[in-house]
Amino acid sequence: MKHDSGAIAIDLGASSVRFAAGRLAEGSIEFEVIDQKPHKTRIESGREVWDTAFFIEFCHRADQFGASHFHNCTIGIDSWGVDFGFTESGESVAPIVCYRDPFHAVIFDEFSEYRNELFKLTGIQHQPFNTLYQMIARKRYGDDTSRNWLFLPSWLAASLGAGHCNDTTMASTSQLFRADASGWCERAFEIAEVPVPNAIPAPPGDVLGSTRNGVQIVQVAGHDTACAIHGLGELRNDQAYISLGTWSLLGCILDEPLISVEAEESGFSNERSADGRVRFLTNVAGFYVVNRLHEELGIDKSVTEWIETATATDCSLDLLDKAFFNPESMVETSLRMLERHPTSVEEWAGIALLSIARSNALQLKNLERIVGRDFTEVRVCGGPSSSKVFCQLLANEIGRKILSGPQEATILGNLAMQLRADYQVIQRSFQKAVYEPQY
């Protein structure tokens, strides 16, 4: 059956890509994940790069699905932040280098003298994967950084037929964008010795063009975390959020950027929301650690099944340590920092979950101190929010009520922007599970 109107949300994650089809029905958003495929980076000419040909092919399949299932259809793309691709004569140019490429950390250390200045100008935490350092790395590799370039969602949208335009949510992750979102930060480009783009990033909401199949391409919030937070609906001032995935993104919503010594020292960023406000947040190593341990330990259960078998433990890892960013071996790195060798895969699961929960608990205290708020509840979304074991552990560690859901917050937020759904419609589109601290 072909519906009158609907939307396709393409969500790119660091380990898998997927697309969902959704529509408005009886005051809420109904959607279904249609396809999900795993993917991996590869080494090309000494650099860790994404399989962009696979991404493009996947986006075209999503477009074809939308055209064949809806008379009137839109499509929107979101992904992780910071990564970008060059274009020439209007055509996309591969490869796109992965943010975890080790050379970015080399550049990051080399340019350490500019960190304080850059934070004051952009409000973005110091991370080796920031687009600023990636740009410098591309130049060192001999890439022509004077070419036009687009963040990954816009780069893929252009391959479908969209005009060339970066969006503010992605730009705000780059450390190349002004903290007040008024445009590119000229000083950051001067430090990188890279030309400032002519076009200023645009806020989400515009139609950027149409695909060959007649599907309208909508500029949703390109950054997946911005989509996820939009997918939570309205957030009260006493509610913090945690978006769980490869990273654990913890923060709150502010009306204006918060640029302070405390924010900088604690690793907080001022990124832009779908509605233009500030997502004041910090990155904590998330289920990337779990996924790496699962793979290296050769566990025959799925990740979801494995973490539900976690045994109670008081042993944890400091996931704020940079050693967990992209180690050669997650198991060996963990063993060096643990007081004992785990005796079972169930204990490994317990250690991993407790480590994520404790890292978030520590950063929640920092968040309250920096913004001057007491958070009575924490909204938790993303795939791992469906884990009862983890959500209860998180509630115990942070000592706050956890409201879990939606699991598919990123897709819901992406679709909501395309369908022009307000917060009331979003709230009616999912159910929350409640976890109280058990002392």
C-alpha positions as CSV (number, residue, x, y, z in Angstrom):
1,M,0.0,0.0,0.0
2,K,1.4,3.4,-1.0
3,H,0.7,6.2,1.6
4,D,-0.1,9.7,0.6
5,S,2.8,11.3,2.5
6,G,5.7,10.2,4.6
7,A,9.4,10.7,5.4
8,I,12.6,8.7,5.3
9,A,15.2,9.1,8.0
10,I,18.8,8.0,7.3
11,D,20.9,7.6,10.4
12,L,24.6,6.9,10.1
13,G,26.3,5.4,13.1
14,A,29.9,4.6,13.6
15,S,29.3,0.8,13.3
16,S,26.1,0.6,11.3
17,V,23.8,2.6,9.0
18,R,20.0,2.4,8.9
19,F,17.0,4.1,7.5
20,A,13.5,4.3,8.7
21,A,10.2,5.2,7.1
22,G,7.7,7.3,9.1
23,R,4.4,9.2,8.9
24,L,2.0,11.2,11.0
25,A,-0.9,9.1,12.2
26,E,-3.5,10.0,14.8
27,G,-1.4,12.7,16.4
28,S,1.8,10.8,16.7
29,I,4.7,9.6,14.5
30,E,4.6,6.0,13.4
31,F,7.8,4.6,12.0
32,E,9.7,1.4,11.2
33,V,13.3,0.7,10.7
34,I,13.4,-0.7,7.2
35,D,17.1,-1.6,6.8
36,Q,20.2,-1.6,8.9
37,K,23.7,-2.7,7.7
38,P,27.0,-2.9,9.6
39,H,30.1,-1.1,8.2
40,K,33.7,-0.7,9.0
41,T,36.5,1.7,8.3
42,R,39.5,0.6,6.2
43,I,43.1,1.8,5.8
44,E,43.8,3.6,2.6
45,S,47.1,5.2,1.8
46,G,47.9,5.1,5.5
47,R,44.7,6.7,6.7
48,E,41.6,5.3,8.4
49,V,38.7,6.1,6.0
50,W,35.0,5.4,5.8
51,D,33.4,3.3,3.1
52,T,31.7,6.3,1.4
53,A,30.7,4.3,-1.7
54,F,28.7,2.0,0.6
55,F,27.1,5.1,2.3
56,I,26.1,6.6,-1.0
57,E,24.6,3.3,-2.3
58,F,22.7,2.9,1.0
59,C,21.3,6.5,0.7
60,H,20.1,5.8,-2.8
61,R,18.3,2.6,-1.7
62,A,16.6,4.6,1.1
63,D,15.5,7.2,-1.5
64,Q,14.1,4.5,-3.8
65,F,12.1,3.0,-0.9
66,G,10.6,6.4,-0.1
67,A,9.6,7.0,-3.7
68,S,8.0,3.6,-4.0
69,H,6.0,3.8,-0.7
70,F,4.8,7.4,-0.5
71,H,3.2,9.6,-3.1
72,N,4.8,12.6,-1.4
73,C,8.0,11.9,0.4
74,T,10.9,13.7,2.1
75,I,14.3,12.4,3.2
76,G,16.8,13.6,5.8
77,I,20.3,12.4,6.8
78,D,22.1,12.6,10.1
79,S,25.4,11.2,11.3
80,W,28.1,11.6,14.0
81,G,29.8,15.0,14.1
82,V,33.1,16.5,12.8
83,D,33.8,14.3,9.7
84,F,33.6,15.9,6.3
85,G,34.3,15.4,2.6
86,F,35.6,17.5,-0.2
87,T,33.8,18.3,-3.4
88,E,35.0,19.3,-6.9
89,S,32.8,20.8,-9.7
90,G,29.8,19.9,-7.6
91,E,30.7,16.2,-7.3
92,S,31.6,14.4,-4.1
93,V,35.3,13.4,-3.7
94,A,36.3,10.4,-1.6
95,P,37.8,9.4,0.8
96,I,36.4,10.8,4.0
97,V,38.8,10.2,6.8
98,C,37.5,8.7,10.1
99,Y,37.7,11.0,13.2
100,R,39.6,8.2,15.0
101,D,42.6,8.4,12.6
102,P,45.7,8.5,14.9
103,F,47.3,11.4,13.0
104,H,44.6,13.7,14.3
105,A,46.0,13.2,17.9
106,V,49.5,14.2,16.6
107,I,48.1,17.5,15.2
108,F,46.1,18.0,18.3
109,D,49.2,17.9,20.5
110,E,51.2,20.1,18.1
111,F,48.6,22.9,18.3
112,S,48.1,22.8,22.1
113,E,49.1,26.4,22.5
114,Y,45.9,27.6,20.9
115,R,43.4,25.5,23.0
116,N,42.4,28.2,25.4
117,E,41.9,30.8,22.7
118,L,39.9,28.4,20.6
119,F,37.6,27.5,23.4
120,K,36.8,31.1,24.1
121,L,36.0,31.7,20.4
122,T,34.1,28.5,19.6
123,G,32.9,27.0,23.0
124,I,34.0,23.5,21.9
125,Q,35.8,21.1,24.1
126,H,39.3,20.0,23.2
127,Q,39.3,16.8,21.3
128,P,41.8,15.5,18.7
129,F,38.9,14.6,16.4
130,N,37.6,18.2,16.0
131,T,37.3,19.2,12.4
132,L,39.9,21.9,13.0
133,Y,42.6,19.3,13.6
134,Q,41.3,17.1,10.8
135,M,41.7,20.0,8.3
136,I,45.3,20.5,9.3
137,A,45.9,16.8,9.0
138,R,44.5,16.8,5.5
139,K,46.8,19.7,4.5
140,R,49.8,17.8,5.9
141,Y,48.7,14.8,3.8
142,G,48.8,17.0,0.7
143,D,45.0,17.3,0.2
144,D,43.8,20.5,-1.4
145,T,42.0,22.2,1.5
146,S,41.0,25.2,-0.7
147,R,38.3,23.0,-2.3
148,N,34.7,23.2,-1.2
149,W,33.8,20.8,1.6
150,L,30.7,19.5,3.4
151,F,30.1,17.7,6.6
152,L,29.1,14.1,6.1
153,P,25.3,14.4,6.1
154,S,25.4,17.3,3.7
155,W,28.0,15.5,1.5
156,L,25.7,12.6,1.2
157,A,22.7,14.8,0.6
158,A,24.6,16.4,-2.2
159,S,25.1,13.0,-3.8
160,L,21.3,12.6,-3.8
161,G,20.7,16.0,-5.5
162,A,20.7,18.6,-2.7
163,G,22.4,21.9,-3.0
164,H,25.7,22.4,-1.2
165,C,25.1,23.7,2.3
166,N,26.4,22.8,5.8
167,D,24.0,23.0,8.7
168,T,24.6,24.7,12.1
169,T,24.3,21.5,14.2
170,M,27.3,19.9,12.4
171,A,29.2,23.1,12.1
172,S,29.0,23.6,15.9
173,T,30.9,20.4,16.5
174,S,33.9,21.4,14.4
175,Q,35.7,24.1,16.5
176,L,35.6,26.2,13.3
177,F,32.2,27.9,14.1
178,R,31.6,30.8,16.4
179,A,30.1,30.1,19.8
180,D,27.3,32.5,19.1
181,A,26.4,30.6,15.9
182,S,26.8,33.8,13.9
183,G,29.1,32.2,11.3
184,W,32.5,30.6,10.8
185,C,35.3,31.6,13.2
186,E,37.9,33.3,11.0
187,R,40.6,33.0,13.7
188,A,40.2,29.2,13.8
189,F,40.6,29.0,10.0
190,E,43.7,31.3,10.3
191,I,45.2,28.9,12.8
192,A,44.5,26.0,10.5
193,E,45.8,28.0,7.5
194,V,42.7,26.9,5.6
195,P,40.4,29.3,3.6
196,V,37.1,30.3,5.2
197,P,34.1,28.9,3.3
198,N,32.0,31.5,1.5
199,A,28.6,30.0,2.6
200,I,27.5,30.3,6.2
201,P,26.0,27.2,7.7
202,A,22.2,27.2,7.8
203,P,19.9,26.1,10.6
204,P,17.8,22.9,10.0
205,G,14.4,23.1,8.3
206,D,15.1,24.1,4.6
207,V,14.3,21.9,1.6
208,L,17.6,21.6,-0.2
209,G,16.5,20.0,-3.4
210,S,15.0,16.8,-4.8
211,T,16.3,13.4,-5.7
212,R,16.0,11.9,-9.2
213,N,13.0,10.0,-7.8
214,G,11.2,13.2,-6.8
215,V,11.8,12.9,-3.0
216,Q,12.4,16.2,-1.4
217,I,15.7,16.5,0.6
218,V,15.2,18.2,3.9
219,Q,18.0,19.7,6.0
220,V,17.3,18.1,9.3
221,A,19.8,18.5,12.2
222,G,22.8,16.8,10.6
223,H,24.3,15.9,13.9
224,D,22.8,12.7,15.3
225,T,22.9,13.9,18.9
226,A,21.0,17.0,17.9
227,C,18.4,14.7,16.3
228,A,18.3,12.5,19.4
229,I,17.8,15.4,21.8
230,H,15.0,16.8,19.6
231,G,13.5,13.3,19.7
232,L,13.1,13.6,23.5
233,G,10.5,16.3,23.1
234,E,10.5,19.2,25.6
235,L,13.2,19.2,28.3
236,R,12.6,20.9,31.7
237,N,15.3,23.0,33.4
238,D,15.7,20.3,36.1
239,Q,16.2,17.5,33.5
240,A,19.6,16.6,32.1
241,Y,20.0,14.2,29.3
242,I,22.2,11.3,28.2
243,S,22.2,10.1,24.6
244,L,23.7,6.6,24.6
245,G,25.5,5.1,21.7
246,T,29.1,4.9,20.5
247,W,29.6,7.9,22.8
248,S,27.7,8.8,25.9
249,L,26.6,12.4,25.5
250,L,25.6,14.0,28.8
251,G,24.3,17.6,29.1
252,C,21.4,20.0,29.3
253,I,19.8,22.7,27.2
254,L,20.9,26.3,27.6
255,D,19.6,29.5,25.9
256,E,23.1,30.9,25.4
257,P,26.6,29.5,25.2
258,L,28.4,29.0,28.5
259,I,32.1,29.9,28.1
260,S,33.9,29.5,31.4
261,V,37.2,28.1,32.8
262,E,35.2,25.5,34.6
263,A,33.4,24.4,31.4
264,E,36.7,24.2,29.5
265,E,38.6,22.3,32.3
266,S,35.7,19.7,32.6
267,G,35.5,19.1,28.9
268,F,32.1,20.6,28.1
269,S,31.0,21.8,24.7
270,N,28.4,24.3,23.4
271,E,26.8,22.7,20.4
272,R,23.7,23.8,18.6
273,S,20.2,22.1,19.0
274,A,17.7,21.6,16.2
275,D,15.8,24.7,17.5
276,G,18.9,26.9,17.7
277,R,19.5,26.7,21.4
278,V,22.7,25.3,23.0
279,R,23.3,21.6,23.8
280,F,25.7,22.1,26.6
281,L,27.3,18.6,26.8
282,T,30.4,16.5,27.3
283,N,31.6,13.3,25.5
284,V,32.1,10.2,27.7
285,A,33.4,7.0,26.2
286,G,30.2,5.0,25.7
287,F,29.2,1.7,24.2
288,Y,32.2,1.9,21.9
289,V,34.0,0.3,24.8
290,V,31.3,-2.4,25.2
291,N,31.4,-3.2,21.5
292,R,35.2,-3.4,21.4
293,L,35.3,-5.7,24.4
294,H,32.5,-7.9,22.9
295,E,34.4,-8.3,19.7
296,E,37.8,-9.0,21.3
297,L,36.5,-11.4,23.9
298,G,34.8,-13.4,21.1
299,I,31.4,-13.5,22.9
300,D,28.9,-15.6,21.1
301,K,25.9,-13.7,22.4
302,S,24.7,-10.4,20.9
303,V,25.8,-7.2,22.7
304,T,22.2,-6.7,23.9
305,E,22.1,-10.3,25.3
306,W,25.6,-10.1,26.8
307,I,25.1,-6.9,28.8
308,E,21.9,-8.3,30.4
309,T,24.1,-11.1,31.9
310,A,26.3,-8.6,33.7
311,T,27.2,-9.5,37.2
312,A,27.5,-7.0,40.1
313,T,31.0,-5.6,40.7
314,D,32.6,-2.7,42.3
315,C,35.5,-2.7,39.8
316,S,35.4,0.0,37.1
317,L,37.5,1.8,34.5
318,D,38.1,5.5,34.2
319,L,36.6,6.1,30.8
320,L,37.6,9.7,30.8
321,D,41.2,8.5,30.3
322,K,42.3,9.2,26.7
323,A,43.7,5.6,26.6
324,F,40.1,4.4,25.8
325,F,39.7,6.6,22.7
326,N,41.0,4.2,20.1
327,P,43.3,1.6,21.7
328,E,44.9,-1.2,19.7
329,S,43.3,-3.6,22.2
330,M,40.4,-2.6,24.5
331,V,41.0,-5.8,26.5
332,E,44.7,-5.2,27.1
333,T,44.1,-1.5,27.9
334,S,41.4,-2.4,30.4
335,L,43.5,-5.1,32.0
336,R,46.4,-2.6,32.6
337,M,44.0,-0.4,34.6
338,L,42.1,-3.0,36.5
339,E,43.0,-4.2,39.9
340,R,42.3,-7.8,38.9
341,H,41.7,-10.0,35.9
342,P,37.9,-10.6,35.3
343,T,37.1,-14.3,35.6
344,S,34.1,-14.4,33.3
345,V,32.5,-12.6,30.4
346,E,29.6,-11.7,32.7
347,E,32.1,-9.9,35.0
348,W,33.5,-8.1,32.0
349,A,30.0,-6.9,31.1
350,G,29.5,-5.7,34.7
351,I,32.8,-3.8,34.6
352,A,32.0,-2.1,31.3
353,L,28.5,-1.0,32.3
354,L,29.6,0.2,35.8
355,S,32.4,2.2,34.1
356,I,30.0,4.0,31.8
357,A,27.6,4.7,34.7
358,R,30.3,6.1,37.0
359,S,31.8,8.2,34.3
360,N,28.4,9.8,33.6
361,A,27.7,10.2,37.4
362,L,31.0,12.2,37.7
363,Q,30.2,14.4,34.7
364,L,26.7,15.0,36.0
365,K,28.1,16.5,39.2
366,N,30.4,18.7,37.1
367,L,27.4,19.7,34.9
368,E,25.4,20.8,38.0
369,R,28.3,22.7,39.4
370,I,29.1,24.5,36.1
371,V,25.5,25.5,35.1
372,G,24.3,26.1,38.7
373,R,21.3,23.7,38.4
374,D,20.1,20.8,40.4
375,F,18.9,18.0,38.1
376,T,16.2,15.9,39.7
377,E,15.8,13.7,36.6
378,V,17.9,12.4,33.7
379,R,16.3,11.6,30.3
380,V,18.2,8.7,28.7
381,C,17.8,7.8,25.1
382,G,19.4,5.7,22.4
383,G,19.7,1.9,21.8
384,P,21.3,1.0,25.2
385,S,18.5,2.8,27.0
386,S,16.4,-0.3,26.5
387,S,18.7,-2.2,28.9
388,K,17.0,-2.5,32.2
389,V,20.3,-3.7,33.8
390,F,22.2,-0.6,32.6
391,C,19.4,1.9,33.4
392,Q,19.0,0.7,36.9
393,L,22.8,0.7,37.4
394,L,22.9,4.3,36.1
395,A,20.1,5.4,38.4
396,N,22.0,3.9,41.4
397,E,25.3,5.5,40.5
398,I,24.0,9.0,39.8
399,G,21.3,9.0,42.5
400,R,18.6,10.5,40.3
401,K,15.4,9.2,38.7
402,I,16.1,7.9,35.1
403,L,13.4,8.4,32.5
404,S,14.4,6.0,29.7
405,G,13.2,6.3,26.1
406,P,12.9,6.6,23.2
407,Q,15.3,4.0,22.2
408,E,15.1,5.3,18.6
409,A,15.4,9.0,19.6
410,T,17.7,9.9,16.7
411,I,15.3,8.6,14.1
412,L,12.3,10.1,15.9
413,G,14.0,13.5,16.0
414,N,15.0,13.2,12.3
415,L,11.4,12.3,11.2
416,A,9.9,15.0,13.5
417,M,11.8,17.7,11.7
418,Q,10.7,16.5,8.3
419,L,7.1,16.1,9.3
420,R,7.0,19.4,11.2
421,A,5.9,17.7,14.3
422,D,5.8,19.7,17.6
423,Y,6.9,18.5,21.0
424,Q,3.4,17.3,21.9
425,V,3.4,15.0,18.9
426,I,6.9,13.8,19.7
427,Q,5.9,13.0,23.3
428,R,2.9,11.0,22.1
429,S,5.2,8.9,19.8
430,F,7.0,6.9,22.5
431,Q,6.7,5.6,26.1
432,K,9.1,6.2,29.0
433,A,10.4,3.7,31.5
434,V,11.1,4.9,35.0
435,Y,14.1,3.8,37.2
436,E,14.5,5.0,40.8
437,P,17.8,4.8,42.6
438,Q,18.1,1.7,44.8
439,Y,20.5,2.5,47.7
